[in-house]
Amino acid sequence: MPIFGDNISHQLRKCVVDDTMVVPWEDIKIDERLNYVEQPVAILDRETKTLRNKTINLVKVQWRHRRGSEWTWEPEDEMRTHYLDLFVGDDFEDEVCS
């Protein structure tokens, strides 16, 4: 006897394919642990968040092949550690050199 009973067909839904969500195979990068690695494209904006006891510098990062929103707010120090090349430009040049 099946666990769900005989009337499970009402729970099935038709899958509608969205062609805009398809990622080309050659653009996918996978690390040695077989995790998908997203690559940042650009820094769009920056913001300083003031909490009760500290201040956090955030940057608005545009991602390549991001599902959902195409950008996220990330801590600036972490992005500088992993993606220093994004900060070389007119807006960030003075901070990188100091």
PyRosetta script that sets phi, psi and omega in degrees:
from pyrosetta import init, pose_from_sequence

init()
pose = pose_from_sequence("MPIFGDNISHQLRKCVVDDTMVVPWEDIKIDERLNYVEQPVAILDRETKTLRNKTINLVKVQWRHRRGSEWTWEPEDEMRTHYLDLFVGDDFEDEVCS")
pose.set_psi(1, 126.6)
pose.set_omega(1, 179.5)
pose.set_phi(2, -65.7)
pose.set_psi(2, 149.2)
pose.set_omega(2, -179.0)
pose.set_phi(3, -66.1)
pose.set_psi(3, -40.1)
pose.set_omega(3, -175.2)
pose.set_phi(4, -88.9)
pose.set_psi(4, -3.7)
pose.set_omega(4, -178.7)
pose.set_phi(5, 86.1)
pose.set_psi(5, -173.7)
pose.set_omega(5, -176.2)
pose.set_phi(6, -88.5)
pose.set_psi(6, -15.6)
pose.set_omega(6, -172.5)
pose.set_phi(7, -104.6)
pose.set_psi(7, 55.2)
pose.set_omega(7, 178.8)
pose.set_phi(8, -96.1)
pose.set_psi(8, -5.5)
pose.set_omega(8, -177.7)
pose.set_phi(9, -64.3)
pose.set_psi(9, -23.8)
pose.set_omega(9, 179.5)
pose.set_phi(10, -71.6)
pose.set_psi(10, -15.1)
pose.set_omega(10, -179.6)
pose.set_phi(11, -88.0)
pose.set_psi(11, -13.4)
pose.set_omega(11, -178.1)
pose.set_phi(12, -80.6)
pose.set_psi(12, 140.2)
pose.set_omega(12, 179.3)
pose.set_phi(13, -120.6)
pose.set_psi(13, 152.4)
pose.set_omega(13, 177.2)
pose.set_phi(14, -76.6)
pose.set_psi(14, 135.0)
pose.set_omega(14, 178.9)
pose.set_phi(15, -87.2)
pose.set_psi(15, 124.7)
pose.set_omega(15, 177.3)
pose.set_phi(16, -107.3)
pose.set_psi(16, 120.7)
pose.set_omega(16, -176.0)
pose.set_phi(17, -82.7)
pose.set_psi(17, 131.4)
pose.set_omega(17, 176.7)
pose.set_phi(18, -105.8)
pose.set_psi(18, 110.3)
pose.set_omega(18, -176.2)
pose.set_phi(19, -64.9)
pose.set_psi(19, -22.0)
pose.set_omega(19, 179.8)
pose.set_phi(20, -74.1)
pose.set_psi(20, -15.4)
pose.set_omega(20, -179.1)
pose.set_phi(21, -92.0)
pose.set_psi(21, 0.1)
pose.set_omega(21, -178.9)
pose.set_phi(22, -78.4)
pose.set_psi(22, 129.9)
pose.set_omega(22, 179.1)
pose.set_phi(23, -108.4)
pose.set_psi(23, 127.1)
pose.set_omega(23, 178.6)
pose.set_phi(24, -61.9)
pose.set_psi(24, 140.2)
pose.set_omega(24, -177.9)
pose.set_phi(25, -58.6)
pose.set_psi(25, -38.6)
pose.set_omega(25, -176.1)
pose.set_phi(26, -69.2)
pose.set_psi(26, -17.3)
pose.set_omega(26, 178.9)
pose.set_phi(27, -88.9)
pose.set_psi(27, -9.1)
pose.set_omega(27, -177.9)
pose.set_phi(28, -83.8)
pose.set_psi(28, 128.3)
pose.set_omega(28, 176.6)
pose.set_phi(29, -115.4)
pose.set_psi(29, 128.9)
pose.set_omega(29, -178.3)
pose.set_phi(30, -122.4)
pose.set_psi(30, 134.0)
pose.set_omega(30, -179.3)
pose.set_phi(31, -81.7)
pose.set_psi(31, -176.9)
pose.set_omega(31, -175.8)
pose.set_phi(32, -66.1)
pose.set_psi(32, -19.6)
pose.set_omega(32, 178.1)
pose.set_phi(33, -96.5)
pose.set_psi(33, 12.8)
pose.set_omega(33, 178.1)
pose.set_phi(34, 64.1)
pose.set_psi(34, 34.9)
pose.set_omega(34, 174.2)
pose.set_phi(35, -98.6)
pose.set_psi(35, 142.3)
pose.set_omega(35, 176.5)
pose.set_phi(36, -72.7)
pose.set_psi(36, 129.1)
pose.set_omega(36, -177.9)
pose.set_phi(37, -107.3)
pose.set_psi(37, 115.5)
pose.set_omega(37, 176.5)
pose.set_phi(38, -85.2)
pose.set_psi(38, 141.5)
pose.set_omega(38, -178.8)
pose.set_phi(39, -110.5)
pose.set_psi(39, 131.0)
pose.set_omega(39, 174.9)
pose.set_phi(40, -75.6)
pose.set_psi(40, 145.7)
pose.set_omega(40, -178.2)
pose.set_phi(41, -101.3)
pose.set_psi(41, -47.7)
pose.set_omega(41, -175.6)
pose.set_phi(42, -158.0)
pose.set_psi(42, 161.6)
pose.set_omega(42, 172.8)
pose.set_phi(43, -101.6)
pose.set_psi(43, 122.2)
pose.set_omega(43, -173.8)
pose.set_phi(44, -93.8)
pose.set_psi(44, -31.6)
pose.set_omega(44, -174.4)
pose.set_phi(45, -161.6)
pose.set_psi(45, 169.7)
pose.set_omega(45, 174.6)
pose.set_phi(46, -139.0)
pose.set_psi(46, 155.2)
pose.set_omega(46, -176.9)
pose.set_phi(47, -151.8)
pose.set_psi(47, 149.3)
pose.set_omega(47, 175.7)
pose.set_phi(48, -111.9)
pose.set_psi(48, 121.9)
pose.set_omega(48, 179.8)
pose.set_phi(49, -101.1)
pose.set_psi(49, 122.7)
pose.set_omega(49, -179.9)
pose.set_phi(50, -101.9)
pose.set_psi(50, 117.9)
pose.set_omega(50, 175.9)
pose.set_phi(51, -99.2)
pose.set_psi(51, -172.1)
pose.set_omega(51, -177.0)
pose.set_phi(52, -62.9)
pose.set_psi(52, -45.9)
pose.set_omega(52, -174.5)
pose.set_phi(53, -115.3)
pose.set_psi(53, -3.0)
pose.set_omega(53, -177.6)
pose.set_phi(54, -154.1)
pose.set_psi(54, 167.8)
pose.set_omega(54, 178.5)
pose.set_phi(55, -118.5)
pose.set_psi(55, 133.4)
pose.set_omega(55, -179.0)
pose.set_phi(56, -118.0)
pose.set_psi(56, 125.8)
pose.set_omega(56, 175.0)
pose.set_phi(57, -87.6)
pose.set_psi(57, 125.6)
pose.set_omega(57, -179.6)
pose.set_phi(58, -117.1)
pose.set_psi(58, 150.2)
pose.set_omega(58, 173.6)
pose.set_phi(59, -125.7)
pose.set_psi(59, 143.5)
pose.set_omega(59, 177.7)
pose.set_phi(60, -90.3)
pose.set_psi(60, 113.7)
pose.set_omega(60, -172.3)
pose.set_phi(61, -108.3)
pose.set_psi(61, 129.6)
pose.set_omega(61, 173.1)
pose.set_phi(62, -90.3)
pose.set_psi(62, 130.9)
pose.set_omega(62, -176.8)
pose.set_phi(63, -109.4)
pose.set_psi(63, 151.0)
pose.set_omega(63, 174.9)
pose.set_phi(64, -88.0)
pose.set_psi(64, 130.2)
pose.set_omega(64, 177.4)
pose.set_phi(65, 61.3)
pose.set_psi(65, 37.2)
pose.set_omega(65, 178.6)
pose.set_phi(66, -80.4)
pose.set_psi(66, 127.2)
pose.set_omega(66, 175.1)
pose.set_phi(67, -83.5)
pose.set_psi(67, 142.1)
pose.set_omega(67, -176.0)
pose.set_phi(68, 86.5)
pose.set_psi(68, -128.4)
pose.set_omega(68, 179.0)
pose.set_phi(69, -75.2)
pose.set_psi(69, 150.3)
pose.set_omega(69, -177.8)
pose.set_phi(70, -87.8)
pose.set_psi(70, -5.8)
pose.set_omega(70, -179.7)
pose.set_phi(71, -142.4)
pose.set_psi(71, 155.9)
pose.set_omega(71, 176.1)
pose.set_phi(72, -141.2)
pose.set_psi(72, 158.1)
pose.set_omega(72, 172.4)
pose.set_phi(73, -89.4)
pose.set_psi(73, 125.6)
pose.set_omega(73, -178.3)
pose.set_phi(74, -126.6)
pose.set_psi(74, 152.2)
pose.set_omega(74, 174.9)
pose.set_phi(75, -62.5)
pose.set_psi(75, 132.8)
pose.set_omega(75, -175.9)
pose.set_phi(76, -63.7)
pose.set_psi(76, -39.9)
pose.set_omega(76, -178.2)
pose.set_phi(77, -64.4)
pose.set_psi(77, -36.5)
pose.set_omega(77, 177.2)
pose.set_phi(78, -68.9)
pose.set_psi(78, -40.4)
pose.set_omega(78, 179.0)
pose.set_phi(79, -67.1)
pose.set_psi(79, -36.6)
pose.set_omega(79, 176.8)
pose.set_phi(80, -65.2)
pose.set_psi(80, -36.8)
pose.set_omega(80, -179.6)
pose.set_phi(81, -64.9)
pose.set_psi(81, -43.8)
pose.set_omega(81, -173.9)
pose.set_phi(82, -94.4)
pose.set_psi(82, -29.3)
pose.set_omega(82, -173.1)
pose.set_phi(83, -135.7)
pose.set_psi(83, 62.7)
pose.set_omega(83, -177.3)
pose.set_phi(84, -62.5)
pose.set_psi(84, -30.4)
pose.set_omega(84, -178.5)
pose.set_phi(85, -63.8)
pose.set_psi(85, -21.2)
pose.set_omega(85, 177.1)
pose.set_phi(86, -70.8)
pose.set_psi(86, -21.8)
pose.set_omega(86, -175.1)
pose.set_phi(87, -92.3)
pose.set_psi(87, -2.2)
pose.set_omega(87, 177.6)
pose.set_phi(88, -84.9)
pose.set_psi(88, 111.3)
pose.set_omega(88, -177.9)
pose.set_phi(89, 174.7)
pose.set_psi(89, -174.5)
pose.set_omega(89, -176.6)
pose.set_phi(90, -63.6)
pose.set_psi(90, -41.4)
pose.set_omega(90, -174.5)
pose.set_phi(91, -77.6)
pose.set_psi(91, -30.6)
pose.set_omega(91, -171.8)
pose.set_phi(92, -112.0)
pose.set_psi(92, -3.3)
pose.set_omega(92, -173.4)
pose.set_phi(93, -59.4)
pose.set_psi(93, -41.8)
pose.set_omega(93, -177.4)
pose.set_phi(94, -67.2)
pose.set_psi(94, -31.4)
pose.set_omega(94, -179.5)
pose.set_phi(95, -78.3)
pose.set_psi(95, -33.6)
pose.set_omega(95, -179.7)
pose.set_phi(96, -69.5)
pose.set_psi(96, -39.3)
pose.set_omega(96, -176.5)
pose.set_phi(97, -75.4)
pose.set_psi(97, -22.9)
pose.set_omega(97, -177.0)
pose.set_phi(98, -82.3)
pose.dump_pdb("model.pdb")
